[in-house]
């Protein structure tokens, strides 16, 4: 009899077990008879403490994504329906394992495209494994910080629509759900402008999961977490995001680095307040203290810096509006004149060639000039200065435009190749020192030359680079030739476009150098000037650098290398000399003057050796290729910034 009773008991247990694991609705109904909330049920946790079991409401379960499952599909370790339940020793419910099985089945049936949601769950699971929630809890290392069910009730979980009352209700409940573990942060959030908006039942305010990646949440001290939070702020505050990305802080963030000021550094994180609120970190009474967190020696002038200034609001930001309009006018005026000049020059050169017009030929042998002689144009110091100027300017362009167009696809790649923005900044400032040093040395040289020759120097003489009336006449004559209304003009030692190339850096270096110095030493600058000068300095620095780079790589390259009678390269700035015949064509007025005075022989030098000529060509072509490559990057960045 005892044996029969034992067999029947085992048979009943096996029957119940099979029934439960077969997801029998009746078996699940049996589970719900106790777990529906009508009875208070408790269990003992791993820490030995009693805790209440979460009730399972049948109506909510019916609307969930898991409604087709029976209780034992997840709770496979439960053998019977009698409390306390016997356990089989199988693992407890495993969300990831279950969804992995579903995804494997979907892939086997070739239904990945029709059921991407299942694969998405696994992607989220992978992010969770890397998150702080999946790491051992500090108080109880046997438990992780949070499991799936800590945030998702498996009995009521349902995919929500993108908009609507259900989505809003879920958003309103998220802070409290997160606050069950993060009570201190919840208290701060409740007193913030975001928390107060949520308390009013308005779901549009930022909630925890907007700023913290809900599945990949990590320690807020990591760079990835900081960038994610700033991106979340920008997702809601689009206008402020645009003005922020125009600043140095925002550009570094756009490049993927978080060592400069992020939104939360100035506005706080959980306890965000309106700027007009006296509790706000950016309120005028608190702003200096906020700035001093990074700029230790910041003075009261710092607070007038406007991180969200725009050029479209003259009333609030007149200095930004004016400086922007001034630079746009300068850009348009300069490019309009010289690009039209370039296109007309190209047109006339092509027309003259089609018509068979050739430039006068100079019989060098008839002049008694020995073979292998050329006319010296530039001495070694001029050529060295030009080379260093060119190299430093290209380095400045690469490093500067990478920051200026941080939102382009190529900028993050370039800045990584340079070793990151900190190293790129060091390279940029080093090149700036070289560039400025060459400029200063040149000024010292010119000052010494004028002091030595002040009695004989002619301000508007043939050797002077100072523009005069003759240059205006040359411009008019050149345009007449462009339009077929006159002969091609000839020039003295310096052409009007060479004089422009010479004097343009005086303006450019002053603007770029002064503004760069201000931004390099902000604390020092703010001792003497108001903070809004940084807004103006950033505009002037970037736009003037853009003007210089684009002008050099288009107009300067055309005038000296790309026009048909020079293409593809004029080596004179590298070799220092040019053939007599070419000199007579390009600088006919100077040629005749030297020839008539008998001074031409004093300007003759040996033609450069073949190895030196080849090296000069190689170096020149390399620099031209670098310049054109930079021009492509600048063009791409400019179009991207304009939304094209």
C-alpha positions as CSV (number, residue, x, y, z in Angstrom):
1,X,0.0,0.0,0.0
2,X,2.8,2.4,0.8
3,X,4.5,1.5,-2.4
4,X,1.3,2.3,-4.4
5,X,0.9,5.6,-2.6
6,X,4.4,6.6,-3.4
7,X,4.0,5.6,-7.1
8,X,0.8,7.6,-7.3
9,X,2.4,10.6,-5.7
10,X,5.3,10.4,-8.1
11,X,2.9,10.1,-11.0
12,X,0.9,13.1,-9.8
13,X,4.0,15.2,-9.4
14,X,5.2,14.2,-12.9
15,X,1.7,14.9,-14.3
16,X,1.7,18.4,-12.7
17,X,5.2,19.1,-13.8
18,X,4.4,18.2,-17.4
19,X,1.3,20.2,-17.3
20,X,3.1,23.3,-16.0
21,X,5.9,23.1,-18.5
22,X,3.5,22.6,-21.3
23,X,2.2,26.1,-20.6
24,X,-1.2,24.6,-19.8
25,X,-3.7,27.6,-19.3
26,X,-5.2,25.7,-16.4
27,X,-1.9,25.2,-14.7
28,X,-1.2,29.0,-15.1
29,X,-4.6,29.7,-13.7
30,X,-3.6,27.6,-10.7
31,X,-0.5,29.7,-10.2
32,X,-2.6,32.9,-10.4
33,X,-5.0,31.6,-7.8
34,X,-2.2,32.5,-5.3
35,X,-0.1,35.1,-7.1
36,X,-2.9,37.4,-8.2
37,X,-2.4,39.7,-5.2
38,X,-5.3,38.4,-3.2
39,X,-2.8,36.9,-0.8
40,X,0.3,38.4,0.7
41,X,3.2,36.1,-0.3
42,X,6.8,36.4,0.8
43,X,10.1,34.7,0.0
44,X,13.6,34.7,1.4
45,X,16.2,36.5,-0.6
46,X,19.9,35.6,-1.0
47,X,20.6,37.9,1.9
48,X,18.4,35.9,4.2
49,X,15.8,38.7,4.4
50,X,12.1,38.3,3.7
51,X,10.6,40.2,0.8
52,X,7.1,40.5,-0.6
53,X,6.5,38.9,-4.0
54,X,5.1,41.1,-6.7
55,X,1.5,40.3,-7.5
56,X,0.6,39.1,-11.1
57,X,-2.6,40.7,-12.3
58,X,-4.4,38.6,-14.9
59,X,-5.8,41.6,-16.8
60,X,-2.3,43.3,-17.1
61,X,-0.8,40.0,-18.0
62,X,-3.3,39.6,-20.9
63,X,-2.1,42.8,-22.4
64,X,1.6,42.1,-22.1
65,X,4.1,40.9,-24.8
66,X,4.4,37.6,-22.8
67,X,0.7,36.8,-22.7
68,X,1.2,33.7,-24.9
69,X,3.6,32.2,-22.3
70,X,2.6,30.0,-19.4
71,X,4.1,30.5,-16.0
72,X,6.4,27.5,-16.3
73,X,7.9,28.7,-19.6
74,X,10.0,31.0,-17.4
75,X,9.8,29.4,-14.0
76,X,11.2,26.0,-15.1
77,X,12.7,25.4,-11.7
78,X,9.2,25.0,-10.1
79,X,8.0,21.4,-9.9
80,X,4.6,21.7,-8.3
81,X,1.9,24.1,-7.4
82,X,2.0,23.6,-3.7
83,X,3.8,26.1,-1.5
84,X,6.5,26.0,-0.6
85,X,7.4,24.8,-4.1
86,X,9.8,22.0,-4.8
87,X,12.6,23.1,-7.1
88,X,14.3,21.0,-9.8
89,X,17.6,22.8,-9.6
90,X,17.2,24.3,-13.0
91,X,18.4,27.9,-13.5
92,X,16.0,30.7,-12.6
93,X,14.2,32.6,-15.3
94,X,16.7,33.8,-17.9
95,X,15.4,36.6,-20.2
96,X,18.5,36.6,-22.4
97,X,18.6,32.8,-22.8
98,X,14.9,32.8,-23.8
99,X,15.3,35.6,-26.3
100,X,18.5,34.0,-27.7
101,X,16.5,30.8,-28.4
102,X,13.8,32.8,-30.1
103,X,16.3,34.7,-32.3
104,X,18.0,31.4,-33.3
105,X,14.7,30.1,-34.4
106,X,13.9,33.2,-36.3
107,X,17.3,33.1,-38.1
108,X,16.8,29.4,-38.9
109,X,13.5,30.2,-40.5
110,X,14.9,33.2,-42.4
111,X,12.6,35.7,-40.7
112,X,15.1,38.2,-39.5
113,X,13.7,41.1,-41.5
114,X,10.1,40.5,-40.4
115,X,11.1,40.1,-36.7
116,X,13.9,42.6,-36.0
117,X,12.4,43.3,-32.6
118,X,13.7,40.0,-31.3
119,X,17.2,40.7,-32.5
120,X,16.9,44.2,-30.9
121,X,16.4,42.6,-27.5
122,X,19.7,40.8,-27.8
123,X,21.5,44.0,-28.9
124,X,20.1,45.6,-25.7
125,X,21.2,42.6,-23.7
126,X,24.8,43.0,-25.0
127,X,24.8,46.6,-24.0
128,X,23.4,45.6,-20.6
129,X,26.3,43.2,-20.1
130,X,28.7,46.1,-20.5
131,X,26.7,48.4,-18.2
132,X,27.1,49.2,-14.6
133,X,23.8,47.4,-13.8
134,X,25.3,44.0,-14.8
135,X,28.3,44.4,-12.4
136,X,28.3,42.8,-8.9
137,X,26.6,44.8,-6.2
138,X,28.9,46.5,-3.7
139,X,26.9,45.4,-0.7
140,X,26.2,41.9,-2.0
141,X,28.7,40.7,-4.7
142,X,26.6,37.6,-5.3
143,X,24.0,39.8,-6.9
144,X,24.3,42.2,-9.8
145,X,23.2,45.8,-9.4
146,X,20.1,45.4,-11.5
147,X,18.6,42.6,-13.6
148,X,16.1,42.9,-16.5
149,X,13.1,42.4,-14.2
150,X,14.3,45.3,-11.9
151,X,13.1,47.7,-14.7
152,X,10.8,45.5,-16.8
153,X,8.0,43.7,-15.1
154,X,7.9,40.5,-17.1
155,X,4.2,39.9,-16.4
156,X,3.1,43.3,-17.7
157,X,5.8,44.3,-20.1
158,X,4.4,45.5,-23.5
159,X,5.9,47.4,-26.4
160,X,4.5,50.9,-26.2
161,X,3.6,53.1,-29.2
162,X,6.0,56.0,-30.0
163,X,3.4,58.5,-28.9
164,X,0.1,58.6,-27.0
165,X,-1.3,58.3,-23.5
166,X,0.3,54.9,-22.8
167,X,3.8,56.2,-23.7
168,X,3.2,59.3,-21.6
169,X,2.1,57.3,-18.6
170,X,5.2,55.2,-18.9
171,X,7.5,58.2,-19.1
172,X,5.8,59.8,-16.0
173,X,6.5,56.6,-14.0
174,X,10.2,56.1,-15.0
175,X,11.7,58.5,-12.4
176,X,10.0,56.8,-9.5
177,X,11.0,53.4,-10.8
178,X,14.7,54.4,-11.1
179,X,14.4,56.2,-7.7
180,X,13.6,52.9,-6.0
181,X,17.3,52.3,-6.1
182,X,18.6,55.8,-6.7
183,X,16.8,57.7,-4.0
184,X,19.3,60.6,-3.6
185,X,19.2,61.3,-7.3
186,X,15.4,61.1,-7.4
187,X,15.2,63.7,-4.6
188,X,17.5,66.1,-6.6
189,X,15.5,65.4,-9.8
190,X,12.2,66.1,-8.1
191,X,13.3,69.7,-7.2
192,X,14.6,70.4,-10.7
193,X,12.8,72.1,-13.6
194,X,12.5,68.7,-15.2
195,X,11.2,67.0,-12.1
196,X,8.6,69.7,-11.5
197,X,7.4,69.4,-15.0
198,X,7.0,65.6,-14.6
199,X,5.1,66.2,-11.3
200,X,2.7,68.4,-13.2
201,X,1.9,65.4,-15.4
202,X,3.7,66.7,-18.5
203,X,5.6,63.9,-20.0
204,X,7.7,66.1,-22.4
205,X,10.3,66.8,-19.7
206,X,13.6,64.9,-19.6
207,X,13.5,61.6,-17.6
208,X,16.2,59.3,-16.4
209,X,16.3,57.1,-19.5
210,X,16.6,60.2,-21.8
211,X,20.0,61.1,-20.3
212,X,21.2,57.7,-19.2
213,X,21.3,55.0,-21.9
214,X,18.7,52.7,-20.4
215,X,20.4,49.4,-21.3
216,X,24.1,50.6,-21.6
217,X,24.0,52.8,-18.6
218,X,27.6,53.3,-17.3
219,X,29.3,55.3,-14.6
220,X,28.7,59.0,-15.3
221,X,32.5,59.7,-15.0
222,X,33.2,57.8,-18.3
223,X,33.7,59.7,-21.5
224,X,31.0,57.7,-23.3
225,X,28.4,58.5,-20.5
226,X,29.2,62.2,-20.6
227,X,28.8,62.4,-24.4
228,X,25.6,60.4,-24.3
229,X,24.2,62.8,-21.7
230,X,25.1,65.9,-23.7
231,X,23.6,64.3,-26.8
232,X,20.4,63.8,-24.9
233,X,20.3,67.5,-23.9
234,X,20.9,68.5,-27.4
235,X,18.0,66.3,-28.6
236,X,15.5,68.4,-26.6
237,X,17.2,71.8,-26.7
238,X,17.9,72.1,-30.4
239,X,18.4,75.9,-30.5
240,X,20.9,75.9,-27.6
241,X,22.5,72.8,-29.1
242,X,23.3,74.7,-32.3
243,X,24.8,77.6,-30.5
244,X,26.8,75.3,-28.2
245,X,28.3,73.4,-31.1
246,X,29.6,76.7,-32.5
247,X,31.8,77.1,-29.4
248,X,35.1,75.4,-28.7
249,X,33.5,73.3,-26.0
250,X,30.8,72.1,-28.4
251,X,33.2,71.4,-31.3
252,X,35.4,69.2,-29.1
253,X,32.3,67.3,-28.0
254,X,31.2,66.9,-31.6
255,X,34.6,65.3,-32.3
256,X,33.8,62.6,-29.6
257,X,35.7,63.9,-26.6
258,X,34.4,65.0,-23.3
259,X,37.3,66.8,-21.6
260,X,35.8,70.2,-22.2
261,X,32.6,71.7,-20.7
262,X,29.5,69.6,-21.3
263,X,25.9,70.8,-20.7
264,X,25.8,69.3,-17.2
265,X,29.1,71.0,-16.2
266,X,27.3,74.4,-16.4
267,X,23.7,73.5,-15.8
268,X,24.1,70.7,-13.3
269,X,22.7,67.2,-13.9
270,X,19.8,66.0,-11.8
271,X,19.2,69.4,-10.2
272,X,18.8,71.5,-13.4
273,X,17.2,74.9,-12.9
274,X,16.1,77.7,-15.2
275,X,18.9,80.2,-15.7
276,X,16.6,82.8,-14.1
277,X,16.3,80.7,-11.0
278,X,18.7,81.9,-8.2
279,X,19.5,78.2,-7.6
280,X,20.8,77.7,-11.1
281,X,24.6,77.3,-11.6
282,X,24.3,79.7,-14.6
283,X,22.4,82.4,-12.8
284,X,24.4,85.6,-13.0
285,X,25.1,85.5,-9.3
286,X,26.5,81.9,-9.6
287,X,28.1,82.0,-13.1
288,X,31.6,83.1,-12.1
289,X,31.9,80.3,-9.6
290,X,30.7,77.8,-12.2
291,X,33.3,79.1,-14.7
292,X,36.0,78.9,-12.1
293,X,35.5,75.1,-11.8
294,X,37.5,74.8,-15.0
295,X,39.1,78.3,-15.4
296,X,40.6,78.7,-11.9
297,X,41.7,82.2,-12.4
298,X,38.6,83.5,-14.1
299,X,37.6,87.0,-13.2
300,X,34.2,88.7,-13.2
301,X,34.6,89.6,-16.8
302,X,34.2,85.9,-17.7
303,X,30.5,86.0,-17.0
304,X,29.7,88.1,-20.0
305,X,30.9,85.3,-22.3
306,X,27.8,84.0,-24.1
307,X,28.0,80.2,-24.8
308,X,24.7,80.3,-26.6
309,X,25.1,83.5,-28.6
310,X,23.8,83.5,-32.2
311,X,24.4,85.9,-35.1
312,X,20.7,86.0,-35.8
313,X,19.7,88.0,-32.6
314,X,21.1,91.5,-32.8
315,X,19.1,92.7,-29.8
316,X,20.7,90.2,-27.4
317,X,24.1,89.7,-29.1
318,X,25.0,92.8,-31.1
319,X,28.7,92.1,-31.0
320,X,28.2,88.6,-32.5
321,X,25.8,90.0,-35.1
322,X,28.2,92.8,-36.2
323,X,31.4,90.7,-36.3
324,X,29.6,88.0,-38.3
325,X,28.2,90.4,-40.8
326,X,31.6,92.1,-41.1
327,X,33.4,88.9,-41.8
328,X,30.8,87.7,-44.3
329,X,31.1,91.0,-46.2
330,X,34.9,90.6,-46.2
331,X,34.7,87.0,-47.5
332,X,32.1,87.8,-50.2
333,X,34.0,90.9,-51.4
334,X,37.4,89.3,-51.5
335,X,36.2,86.1,-53.2
336,X,33.9,87.9,-55.6
337,X,36.7,90.1,-56.9
338,X,39.5,87.5,-57.1
339,X,37.4,84.6,-58.4
340,X,36.0,86.8,-61.2
341,X,39.5,87.9,-61.8
342,X,40.6,84.3,-61.9
343,X,37.8,83.1,-64.3
344,X,38.3,86.1,-66.7
345,X,42.1,85.4,-66.7
346,X,41.5,81.8,-67.6
347,X,39.0,82.7,-70.3
348,X,41.4,85.2,-71.9
349,X,44.3,82.8,-71.8
350,X,42.2,80.1,-73.6
351,X,40.8,82.6,-76.1
352,X,44.3,83.9,-77.0
353,X,45.6,80.3,-77.5
354,X,42.6,79.5,-79.8
355,X,43.4,82.6,-81.8
356,X,47.1,81.7,-82.1
357,X,48.3,84.8,-80.1
358,X,51.7,84.3,-78.6
359,X,53.7,86.3,-76.2
360,X,56.9,88.1,-77.5
361,X,60.0,86.0,-77.7
362,X,63.3,87.3,-76.3
363,X,66.4,86.3,-78.1
364,X,68.7,85.7,-75.1
365,X,71.7,84.8,-77.2
366,X,71.5,88.1,-79.0
367,X,71.7,90.0,-75.7
368,X,75.1,88.3,-75.0
369,X,73.7,86.4,-72.0
370,X,75.8,83.3,-71.5
371,X,73.9,79.9,-71.6
372,X,72.8,78.5,-68.3
373,X,72.1,81.8,-66.7
374,X,68.8,82.9,-65.1
375,X,67.5,86.0,-63.4
376,X,67.5,85.9,-59.6
377,X,64.1,86.7,-58.1
378,X,64.3,85.5,-54.5
379,X,67.3,85.0,-52.2
380,X,67.7,82.0,-49.9
381,X,66.2,83.7,-46.8
382,X,63.0,84.7,-48.8
383,X,62.7,81.1,-50.0
384,X,63.2,79.6,-46.6
385,X,60.7,82.0,-45.1
386,X,58.2,81.1,-47.8
387,X,58.7,77.4,-47.2
388,X,58.2,77.6,-43.4
389,X,55.3,80.0,-43.9
390,X,53.7,77.5,-46.3
391,X,54.2,74.4,-44.1
392,X,53.1,76.1,-40.8
393,X,50.0,77.6,-42.6
394,X,49.0,74.1,-43.9
395,X,49.5,72.6,-40.4
396,X,47.4,75.4,-39.0
397,X,44.7,74.9,-41.6
398,X,44.6,71.1,-41.0
399,X,44.4,71.4,-37.2
400,X,42.2,74.5,-37.2
401,X,39.7,73.4,-39.8
402,X,39.3,70.1,-38.1
403,X,38.0,71.9,-35.0
404,X,36.0,74.5,-37.1
405,X,34.2,71.7,-39.0
406,X,34.0,69.2,-36.2
407,X,30.6,68.0,-37.4
408,X,32.0,66.8,-40.7
409,X,32.6,63.1,-41.4
410,X,36.4,63.6,-41.8
411,X,37.1,65.7,-38.7
412,X,36.9,62.9,-36.1
413,X,39.2,60.8,-38.3
414,X,41.8,63.5,-38.7
415,X,41.8,64.4,-35.0
416,X,42.3,60.8,-34.0
417,X,45.2,60.6,-36.5
418,X,46.7,63.6,-34.8
419,X,46.5,62.0,-31.4
420,X,43.3,63.6,-30.1
421,X,42.3,67.3,-29.6
422,X,44.8,68.0,-26.9
423,X,47.8,66.9,-29.1
424,X,46.1,68.6,-32.1
425,X,45.9,71.8,-30.0
426,X,49.6,71.6,-29.1
427,X,50.5,71.1,-32.8
428,X,48.3,74.0,-33.8
429,X,49.8,76.4,-31.3
430,X,53.3,75.3,-32.2
431,X,52.6,76.0,-35.9
432,X,51.1,79.3,-34.8
433,X,54.3,80.3,-33.0
434,X,56.4,79.3,-36.1
435,X,54.1,81.3,-38.3
436,X,54.1,84.4,-36.1
437,X,57.9,84.2,-35.6
438,X,58.5,84.2,-39.3
439,X,56.2,87.2,-39.6
440,X,58.0,89.1,-36.8
441,X,61.5,88.3,-38.2
442,X,60.4,89.6,-41.5
443,X,59.2,92.8,-39.9
444,X,62.5,93.2,-38.1
445,X,64.4,92.6,-41.4
446,X,62.2,95.2,-43.3
447,X,62.7,97.7,-40.5
448,X,66.5,97.2,-40.6
449,X,66.5,97.6,-44.4
450,X,64.5,100.8,-44.3
451,X,66.8,102.2,-41.6
452,X,69.8,101.5,-43.7
453,X,68.3,102.8,-46.9
454,X,66.0,105.5,-45.7
455,X,67.7,108.2,-47.8
456,X,67.4,106.4,-51.1
457,X,64.3,104.2,-50.6
458,X,61.4,105.2,-52.8
459,X,58.0,104.5,-51.3
460,X,56.3,104.0,-54.6
461,X,59.5,103.0,-56.5
462,X,60.0,99.9,-58.7
463,X,61.4,97.8,-55.8
464,X,58.7,98.8,-53.3
465,X,55.8,96.5,-52.4
466,X,53.6,99.5,-51.4
467,X,50.7,99.8,-53.8
468,X,50.5,102.9,-55.9
469,X,48.7,104.6,-58.7
470,X,50.5,102.4,-61.2
471,X,49.0,99.3,-59.6
472,X,45.5,100.7,-60.2
473,X,46.4,101.4,-63.8
474,X,47.7,97.8,-64.1
475,X,44.4,96.4,-62.7
476,X,42.4,98.4,-65.3
477,X,44.8,97.3,-68.1
478,X,44.4,93.7,-67.0
479,X,40.7,93.8,-67.1
480,X,40.8,95.4,-70.5
481,X,42.9,92.5,-71.7
482,X,40.5,90.1,-70.0
483,X,37.6,91.6,-72.1
484,X,39.6,91.8,-75.3
485,X,39.7,95.6,-75.2
486,X,43.5,96.0,-74.9
487,X,46.9,94.3,-75.0
488,X,48.2,92.1,-72.2
489,X,50.0,94.4,-69.8
490,X,53.5,94.0,-68.6
491,X,54.7,94.7,-65.1
492,X,57.5,96.0,-62.9
493,X,59.3,93.9,-60.3
494,X,56.1,93.3,-58.4
495,X,52.6,92.7,-59.9
496,X,49.5,94.1,-58.2
497,X,48.4,90.5,-57.2
498,X,51.8,89.9,-55.7
499,X,51.5,93.0,-53.6
500,X,48.1,91.9,-52.4
501,X,49.6,88.5,-51.5
502,X,52.2,90.3,-49.5
503,X,50.0,92.7,-47.6
504,X,47.1,90.3,-46.9
505,X,49.0,88.5,-44.2
506,X,49.5,91.8,-42.3
507,X,45.7,91.9,-41.8
508,X,45.4,88.2,-41.5
509,X,48.2,87.6,-39.1
510,X,47.0,90.5,-36.9
511,X,43.4,89.2,-36.8
512,X,44.1,85.5,-36.5
513,X,47.1,86.1,-34.2
514,X,45.3,88.4,-31.8
515,X,42.1,86.4,-31.6
516,X,44.1,83.2,-31.2
517,X,46.1,84.6,-28.4
518,X,42.9,85.7,-26.6
519,X,41.5,82.2,-26.8
520,X,44.9,80.6,-25.9
521,X,45.1,82.6,-22.7
522,X,41.5,83.3,-21.7
523,X,42.1,84.1,-18.0
524,X,44.7,86.7,-18.9
525,X,42.5,88.2,-21.6
526,X,39.6,88.4,-19.2
527,X,41.6,90.5,-16.8
528,X,41.5,93.4,-19.2
529,X,38.6,92.7,-21.6
530,X,34.9,91.6,-21.1
531,X,34.0,87.9,-21.7
532,X,32.0,88.6,-24.9
533,X,35.3,89.3,-26.7
534,X,35.7,85.5,-26.8
535,X,32.6,85.3,-28.9
536,X,34.0,87.8,-31.3
537,X,37.5,86.3,-31.3
538,X,36.1,82.8,-32.2
539,X,34.2,84.3,-35.2
540,X,37.1,86.4,-36.4
541,X,39.7,83.7,-35.9
542,X,37.7,81.0,-37.8
543,X,36.4,83.2,-40.6
544,X,39.7,84.9,-41.3
545,X,41.5,81.5,-41.3
546,X,38.9,80.2,-43.8
547,X,39.4,83.3,-46.0
548,X,43.2,82.9,-45.9
549,X,43.2,79.1,-46.6
550,X,40.6,79.2,-49.4
551,X,42.3,82.3,-51.0
552,X,45.7,80.7,-51.0
553,X,44.5,77.3,-52.3
554,X,42.4,78.8,-55.1
555,X,43.5,82.3,-56.1
556,X,47.2,82.2,-55.1
557,X,47.6,78.7,-56.6
558,X,46.0,79.9,-59.9
559,X,48.0,83.1,-60.2
560,X,51.3,81.4,-59.6
561,X,50.8,77.8,-60.8
562,X,47.6,76.9,-62.5
563,X,47.1,79.6,-65.1
564,X,47.8,78.1,-68.6
565,X,51.2,79.7,-69.1
566,X,52.4,78.4,-65.7
567,X,50.6,75.1,-65.3
568,X,51.2,72.8,-63.6
569,X,53.9,74.5,-61.4
570,X,56.2,77.5,-61.2
571,X,59.3,76.6,-59.3
572,X,60.7,80.1,-58.9
573,X,59.8,80.4,-55.2
574,X,61.8,77.2,-54.6
575,X,64.7,77.6,-56.9
576,X,64.9,81.4,-56.5
577,X,65.5,82.2,-60.2
578,X,63.6,82.1,-63.5
579,X,64.7,81.9,-67.2
580,X,65.5,85.3,-68.8
581,X,62.9,84.9,-71.5
582,X,60.2,84.1,-68.9
583,X,61.4,87.1,-66.8
584,X,61.0,89.4,-69.8
585,X,57.4,88.2,-70.4
586,X,56.3,88.4,-66.8
587,X,58.1,91.5,-65.7
588,X,58.7,93.4,-69.0
589,X,58.9,96.8,-67.4
590,X,61.7,95.7,-65.0
591,X,63.4,93.8,-67.7
592,X,63.7,96.8,-70.0
593,X,64.7,99.0,-67.1
594,X,67.5,96.7,-66.1
595,X,68.5,96.1,-69.7
596,X,68.7,99.8,-70.5
597,X,70.6,100.6,-67.4
598,X,73.0,97.8,-67.9
599,X,72.1,96.3,-64.5
600,X,70.6,93.1,-65.9
601,X,74.0,91.3,-65.6
602,X,74.0,92.0,-61.9
603,X,70.8,89.9,-61.5
604,X,72.0,86.9,-63.4
605,X,72.8,83.7,-61.5
606,X,73.6,80.1,-62.6
607,X,70.6,78.0,-63.4
608,X,69.9,75.5,-60.6
609,X,71.4,72.0,-61.0
610,X,69.2,69.2,-62.2
611,X,69.0,67.4,-58.8
612,X,68.1,70.7,-57.1
613,X,65.5,71.4,-59.8
614,X,63.9,68.0,-59.4
615,X,63.9,68.3,-55.6
616,X,62.2,71.7,-55.9
617,X,59.6,70.3,-58.2
618,X,59.0,67.3,-55.9
619,X,58.6,69.6,-52.9
620,X,56.4,72.1,-54.8
621,X,54.1,69.4,-56.1
622,X,53.8,67.9,-52.6
623,X,52.8,71.2,-51.1
624,X,50.3,71.9,-53.9
625,X,48.8,68.4,-53.4
626,X,48.5,69.1,-49.6
627,X,46.9,72.4,-50.3
628,X,44.4,71.0,-52.7
629,X,43.6,68.1,-50.3
630,X,43.0,70.7,-47.5
631,X,40.8,72.6,-49.9
632,X,38.6,69.5,-50.5
633,X,38.3,69.0,-46.7
634,X,37.4,72.7,-46.2
635,X,34.8,72.5,-49.0
636,X,33.2,69.4,-47.6
637,X,33.1,70.9,-44.1
638,X,31.6,74.2,-45.3
639,X,28.9,72.4,-47.2
640,X,28.1,70.2,-44.3
641,X,27.9,73.2,-42.0
642,X,25.5,74.9,-44.4
643,X,23.3,71.8,-44.5
644,X,24.0,71.1,-48.2
